[in-house]
Amino acid sequence: MQDRTSFYALYQRMSPKLFAICIRILGERSEAEDALQEIFVRIWQRAGTYSADGRSPSGWLSTIARNHAIDRLRQRKPVSKDIEEAFDLADDADDPEQSAHMKSEGRRIDHCMDELEPDCASAVKEAYVSGLSYQELAERYTVPLNTMRTRLRRSLMKLKECLEQ
């Protein structure tokens, strides 16, 4: 039978020692905290299997903590990759041609935005760059919600037309 009161007392008494074992092996506080929680779940589930046969309860608990922390350490993925794999990685930076193309597209978009009415251009920027919702834009420009939706839709259609030229 599992006794919650006794288990709580065991946790209060042994958790600092078991946590110290975990942090010494794992080296990271957050991982040691997770491991400690898992260890006490195991202790709760296996409390009936403890037999004194020469070992102290503290030694039994420490062995469980040590073994669990080592198991977690073994499960970690390696932090660094083999140097040969690093040579096979492609450079994600834009090449000069892509960079020139992006600048050209940016100028085209700026030109088309200049052809919109100032309030519409501003609303488009706030919606699609700043992430404001239709409702927030309607409140900002003091217009009904459906009017703001229509303005944005028409502005986007004008931008599309302009960019297709």
C-alpha positions in Angstrom: 0.0 0.0 0.0 1.3 3.4 -0.9 1.3 6.1 1.8 1.2 9.6 0.5 2.2 11.2 3.8 5.3 9.0 4.2 6.2 9.6 0.5 5.9 13.4 1.0 8.2 13.1 4.1 10.7 11.0 2.0 10.6 13.6 -0.8 11.3 16.5 1.7 14.2 14.6 3.2 15.8 13.1 0.1 15.1 15.4 -2.8 18.1 17.8 -2.1 20.5 14.8 -2.1 19.0 13.2 -5.2 18.9 16.6 -7.0 22.6 17.1 -6.3 23.3 13.7 -7.9 21.3 14.6 -10.9 22.8 18.0 -11.4 26.3 16.7 -10.9 25.7 14.1 -13.7 23.5 16.1 -16.1 25.1 19.5 -15.6 21.8 21.4 -16.4 19.4 22.6 -13.7 16.3 22.2 -15.8 17.2 18.7 -16.9 18.1 17.8 -13.4 14.7 19.0 -12.2 12.9 16.9 -14.8 15.0 13.9 -13.9 14.3 14.3 -10.2 10.5 14.3 -10.9 10.9 11.1 -13.0 13.0 9.5 -10.3 10.3 10.1 -7.6 7.7 8.7 -9.9 9.8 5.6 -10.2 10.3 5.4 -6.4 6.6 5.7 -5.9 5.9 2.9 -8.4 8.7 0.6 -7.1 8.5 1.3 -3.3 7.2 -2.2 -2.8 10.3 -3.8 -4.4 12.8 -2.4 -1.9 14.5 -5.0 0.3 17.0 -4.1 3.0 19.4 -6.9 2.1 22.4 -4.9 3.4 21.6 -1.6 1.6 20.3 1.5 3.3 17.2 3.1 1.9 19.3 6.2 1.1 21.7 4.1 -0.9 18.8 2.5 -2.8 17.4 5.9 -3.7 20.8 7.3 -4.7 21.3 4.3 -7.0 18.0 4.9 -8.7 18.8 8.6 -9.1 22.3 7.9 -10.4 21.2 5.3 -12.9 18.3 7.4 -14.2 20.6 10.5 -14.7 23.1 8.4 -16.5 20.3 7.0 -18.8 19.2 10.5 -19.6 22.8 11.5 -20.3 23.1 8.6 -22.8 19.9 9.6 -24.5 21.1 13.1 -25.3 21.9 13.8 -28.9 25.4 14.8 -29.7 25.9 18.6 -29.5 28.3 18.9 -32.4 28.2 17.2 -35.7 31.0 15.6 -37.6 33.2 18.1 -39.5 32.6 16.3 -42.7 28.8 16.9 -42.5 29.5 20.6 -42.0 31.2 20.8 -45.4 28.2 19.4 -47.1 25.9 22.2 -45.9 24.8 24.8 -48.4 25.3 28.5 -47.8 21.9 30.0 -47.1 23.0 33.5 -47.9 21.5 35.2 -51.0 23.8 35.2 -54.0 24.4 38.6 -55.7 21.8 37.9 -58.4 19.1 37.1 -55.8 20.0 40.1 -53.8 19.7 42.4 -56.8 16.4 40.8 -57.7 15.0 41.3 -54.2 16.0 45.0 -54.2 14.4 45.5 -57.6 11.2 43.9 -56.3 11.3 46.1 -53.2 11.5 49.2 -55.4 8.5 47.9 -57.5 6.4 47.4 -54.4 7.4 50.8 -53.0 6.4 52.4 -56.4 3.0 50.6 -56.4 2.4 51.5 -52.7 3.0 55.2 -53.6 0.1 54.9 -56.2 -2.4 54.0 -53.4 -4.2 56.7 -51.4 -2.1 57.5 -48.3 -4.6 56.1 -45.9 -5.0 52.9 -47.9 -1.2 52.4 -48.2 -0.8 53.0 -44.5 -3.6 50.5 -43.7 -2.0 47.9 -46.0 1.3 48.3 -44.2 -0.2 48.1 -40.8 -2.2 45.0 -41.7 0.4 43.0 -43.6 3.6 44.3 -42.0 2.6 45.2 -38.4 0.0 42.5 -38.2 -3.0 44.6 -37.1 -6.4 43.0 -37.4 -9.3 44.3 -39.5 -11.0 45.3 -36.3 -8.0 47.2 -35.0 -7.6 49.0 -38.3 -11.3 49.9 -38.4 -11.0 51.4 -34.9 -7.8 53.3 -35.8 -9.3 54.8 -39.0 -12.8 55.2 -37.4 -14.6 53.3 -40.2 -17.0 50.3 -40.0 -15.3 46.9 -40.1 -16.7 45.9 -43.5 -15.5 49.2 -45.0 -12.0 48.5 -43.8 -12.1 45.0 -45.3 -13.3 46.4 -48.6 -10.5 49.1 -48.6 -7.8 46.5 -47.9 -9.2 44.2 -50.6 -9.4 46.9 -53.2 -5.9 48.2 -52.3 -4.5 44.7 -52.7 -6.2 44.3 -56.1 -4.6 47.7 -57.2 -1.2 46.5 -55.9 -1.6 43.3 -57.9 -2.5 45.1 -61.0 0.5 47.5 -60.6 2.9 44.7 -60.0 1.7 42.7 -63.0 2.6 45.6 -65.4 
